């Protein structure tokens, strides 16, 4: 199974990138990160629309019948780490070739992105910077792999 993270914004060198790289090295699945960015100074609905188009374009390179799209969203469903691992195991066992995670921009998602997503996932009740969301997601991917393998990294 290929894991892809499609994120609005560019990650610069720094502690977040170092942490992400550490978790991705430990993760047993190949993880690809695709960054999309709108450089024009758009605001509100116009920015959400443009970023939505960029996210959809990135998603379109995957066959819809072989991909499962999960959008990280503050109004999504919250899962414990073992539930997240179960979800990944379920998709892996059912032959999903591509598990795609979306991280939107500061303005949120255009409605067409939420419509395209197969699942909306909330990482926390708190608001986090988008770059920290990447760190949290990559850590949870690594943690899920440990849970699935029975590795003692996860303590419940």
Secondary structure as GFF3:
##gff-version 3
##sequence-region A 1 156
A	DSSP	beta_strand	2	8	.	.	.	ID=ss1
A	DSSP	alpha_helix	15	26	.	.	.	ID=ss2
A	DSSP	beta_strand	30	36	.	.	.	ID=ss3
A	DSSP	alpha_helix	44	59	.	.	.	ID=ss4
A	DSSP	three_ten_helix	64	66	.	.	.	ID=ss5
A	DSSP	beta_strand	67	78	.	.	.	ID=ss6
A	DSSP	alpha_helix	81	93	.	.	.	ID=ss7
A	DSSP	beta_strand	98	103	.	.	.	ID=ss8
A	DSSP	alpha_helix	111	116	.	.	.	ID=ss9
A	DSSP	beta_strand	119	122	.	.	.	ID=ss10
A	DSSP	alpha_helix	130	149	.	.	.	ID=ss11
###
